[in-house]
Amino acid sequence: MNVEIEFKTKIDQSKYETLIEAFSLEGNVFKQTNYYFDTDQLELNQQSMVLRIRQKRETYKLTLKSQSEHGAYEYHILLDQDQANDMIKNGFKTKDYFEQIDFFVKFQTSLDNFRASTPYESGTLFLDYNEYCGLTDYEIEFEADHFETGLQTWNKILSKFQITFQQTKRKSERALMCIIRP
């Protein structure tokens, strides 16, 4: 288990392109696909939990995230391609992988994330554009090892690059909007 401390905000395409250029990341954007799982009643989402398989090139990682006030607890399991494809096709019992939850989950939706990253001060800066539900959005994210120093660096980033903070839903929540009917 690890604790992910991240700060993020939405940005527009123009700001995304400016930041990609400012950090010389034009050739460093890679694609990863997040496959999100939940029960038919979206019980994990209701409990602020995220269960996904992330495919990055030929690597598949099953991740369970649970939110806390200062970060997300993450549990990871590496999968092979056949395991991942079977889980996407047929669903699976969470207890087989994570002892703390017991649900049968199914693939619900996916999100393609085109990401560039670079070390920045005391953490890592990510520039993302995401495609899901026929939509595209952009965000900047900063991951840190410590909340207080991460927050200070994050505020400096916002100021330096003239970014207005906008409360941003998690990628999983945005992607799940594809299937949630009012």
Backbone torsions as a table, in degrees:
resi	resn	phi	psi	omega
1	MET	NA	142.0	170.7
2	ASN	-135.7	162.3	179.1
3	VAL	-106.7	123.0	179.1
4	GLU	-97.6	121.3	176.4
5	ILE	-110.2	112.3	-176.0
6	GLU	-136.5	151.3	177.1
7	PHE	-127.0	136.1	-177.9
8	LYS	-150.1	158.0	173.1
9	THR	-153.5	153.2	174.4
10	LYS	-71.9	147.9	172.3
11	ILE	-136.1	165.9	177.7
12	ASP	-92.0	172.6	-176.4
13	GLN	-60.4	-39.9	-178.9
14	SER	-62.3	-44.6	179.3
15	LYS	-66.3	-40.3	177.1
16	TYR	-56.9	-49.7	-178.6
17	GLU	-64.1	-38.9	177.3
18	THR	-61.5	-43.8	-178.8
19	LEU	-70.0	-38.7	176.8
20	ILE	-58.0	-44.0	179.9
21	GLU	-70.0	-41.9	-178.1
22	ALA	-61.1	-33.3	-179.6
23	PHE	-100.2	9.3	179.2
24	SER	52.4	49.4	-176.9
25	LEU	-107.8	14.4	-175.7
26	GLU	-53.9	-39.6	-177.2
27	GLY	-94.6	9.0	-174.3
28	ASN	-114.6	18.1	179.3
29	VAL	-86.0	128.7	177.9
30	PHE	-127.2	157.2	-178.2
31	LYS	-99.0	137.2	168.6
32	GLN	-135.5	144.7	180.0
33	THR	-114.1	130.1	176.3
34	ASN	-102.0	123.7	175.0
35	TYR	-105.0	116.2	-175.0
36	TYR	-97.4	139.1	-178.6
37	PHE	-121.0	147.8	174.3
38	ASP	-165.7	173.8	173.4
39	THR	-75.2	169.7	177.2
40	ASP	-61.9	-26.9	179.7
41	GLN	-93.6	5.6	179.6
42	LEU	56.0	44.0	-177.5
43	GLU	-65.3	-35.7	178.5
44	LEU	-65.6	-46.6	179.0
45	ASN	-58.6	-40.3	179.4
46	GLN	-64.4	-25.5	178.6
47	GLN	-97.5	16.8	-179.8
48	SER	57.6	38.2	176.3
49	MET	-114.4	147.8	178.4
50	VAL	-125.0	133.3	175.8
51	LEU	-127.2	120.4	-175.8
52	ARG	-143.9	157.7	163.4
53	ILE	-109.8	126.0	176.5
54	ARG	-106.3	123.8	175.0
55	GLN	-102.6	118.9	175.3
56	LYS	-125.0	107.8	-172.2
57	ARG	56.8	-120.4	-178.4
58	GLU	-100.1	14.6	-178.9
59	THR	-105.3	136.5	179.1
60	TYR	-123.9	127.8	-178.8
61	LYS	-130.4	124.4	174.1
62	LEU	-87.4	128.2	-177.8
63	THR	-131.4	133.8	170.3
64	LEU	-110.8	124.4	178.3
65	LYS	-118.3	136.9	171.7
66	SER	-128.9	135.2	-174.0
67	GLN	-81.3	146.9	169.5
68	SER	-135.2	176.5	-176.0
69	GLU	-62.0	-35.5	-175.1
70	HIS	-116.6	21.7	178.7
71	GLY	157.2	-174.0	-179.8
72	ALA	-122.2	133.0	173.0
73	TYR	-81.9	131.5	-177.1
74	GLU	-124.9	137.5	174.7
75	TYR	-123.4	131.3	-174.0
76	HIS	-123.6	143.6	173.6
77	ILE	-138.5	126.3	176.0
78	LEU	-77.9	139.8	-179.9
79	LEU	-121.9	157.7	168.8
80	ASP	-92.4	169.3	-173.8
81	GLN	-60.7	-41.0	-179.7
82	ASP	-64.5	-42.3	176.8
83	GLN	-59.2	-49.4	-177.7
84	ALA	-60.6	-46.8	-179.5
85	ASN	-62.6	-39.1	178.1
86	ASP	-64.3	-41.8	179.8
87	MET	-65.5	-39.7	178.3
88	ILE	-65.9	-40.6	-177.4
89	LYS	-75.2	-42.2	-169.1
90	ASN	-113.9	-8.1	-173.9
91	GLY	77.4	-178.5	-179.1
92	PHE	-165.5	164.9	175.6
93	LYS	-89.6	123.9	-177.6
94	THR	-62.2	-32.4	-177.3
95	LYS	-62.2	-23.9	177.7
96	ASP	-67.0	-17.8	-176.3
97	TYR	-123.0	-32.4	-176.0
98	PHE	-132.7	114.6	-175.4
99	GLU	-67.6	-20.8	-174.3
100	GLN	-81.4	-10.6	178.3
101	ILE	-135.1	151.8	-176.2
102	ASP	-140.2	89.3	178.4
103	PHE	-138.5	158.4	164.6
104	PHE	-97.8	122.7	-176.6
105	VAL	-117.6	154.7	177.9
106	LYS	-127.3	156.3	173.1
107	PHE	-61.0	130.8	-178.3
108	GLN	-109.9	-46.2	-177.2
109	THR	-167.0	169.7	179.1
110	SER	-134.3	165.4	179.1
111	LEU	-142.8	129.0	173.6
112	ASP	-92.4	124.6	-176.9
113	ASN	-116.4	121.4	177.0
114	PHE	-104.3	112.7	-166.0
115	ARG	-123.5	140.3	168.3
116	ALA	-124.2	144.0	179.9
117	SER	-140.3	156.3	178.1
118	THR	-154.8	143.9	172.4
119	PRO	-61.3	141.9	178.9
120	TYR	-147.9	117.5	-177.4
121	GLU	45.6	-116.3	-173.3
122	SER	-94.4	17.1	-176.8
123	GLY	-157.3	-150.4	180.0
124	THR	-130.5	133.5	178.8
125	LEU	-101.2	132.5	178.5
126	PHE	-120.3	137.0	172.7
127	LEU	-117.9	121.3	-173.3
128	ASP	-123.0	140.7	157.1
129	TYR	-123.6	141.2	-169.6
130	ASN	-124.9	141.0	175.7
131	GLU	-123.8	127.8	179.5
132	TYR	-162.7	146.5	175.9
133	CYS	54.0	25.7	-175.8
134	GLY	77.2	9.3	179.6
135	LEU	-108.9	157.8	173.1
136	THR	-130.7	134.6	172.3
137	ASP	-139.7	168.8	-174.6
138	TYR	-131.3	147.0	176.3
139	GLU	-153.4	158.5	172.2
140	ILE	-116.1	140.1	-176.2
141	GLU	-138.0	142.1	176.7
142	PHE	-127.7	124.5	177.0
143	GLU	-106.8	137.0	-177.5
144	ALA	-134.2	163.6	177.2
145	ASP	-86.3	-24.6	-177.0
146	HIS	-131.6	136.1	-174.5
147	PHE	-61.4	-51.9	-173.6
148	GLU	-63.7	-48.3	179.0
149	THR	-67.7	-34.2	176.9
150	GLY	-63.8	-42.1	179.4
151	LEU	-64.8	-41.1	177.7
152	GLN	-62.0	-45.0	179.2
153	THR	-64.9	-42.2	179.2
154	TRP	-58.0	-46.5	179.6
155	ASN	-63.3	-35.6	175.4
156	LYS	-64.7	-41.1	178.7
157	ILE	-60.9	-47.7	-179.4
158	LEU	-58.9	-43.5	-179.2
159	SER	-68.5	-49.9	-176.3
160	LYS	-59.0	-39.9	-176.0
161	PHE	-102.0	12.9	176.5
162	GLN	51.0	54.9	179.4
163	ILE	-106.7	128.4	175.8
164	THR	-88.2	123.5	-179.8
165	PHE	-66.9	132.4	173.5
166	GLN	-128.0	127.7	176.9
167	GLN	-54.7	131.0	-173.3
168	THR	-124.8	130.7	175.5
169	LYS	-72.0	154.7	175.6
170	ARG	-61.3	154.3	178.1
171	LYS	-54.8	-41.9	-179.0
172	SER	-61.1	-41.9	179.3
173	GLU	-64.7	-41.5	178.8
174	ARG	-64.3	-44.0	-179.2
175	ALA	-66.5	-38.7	-180.0
176	LEU	-66.3	-19.3	176.3
177	MET	-60.2	-21.2	178.4
178	CYS	-63.1	-32.0	-173.6
179	ILE	-109.5	-13.5	-179.9
180	ILE	-80.9	122.9	-179.9
181	ARG	-101.9	134.6	179.6
182	PRO	-66.0	NA	NA
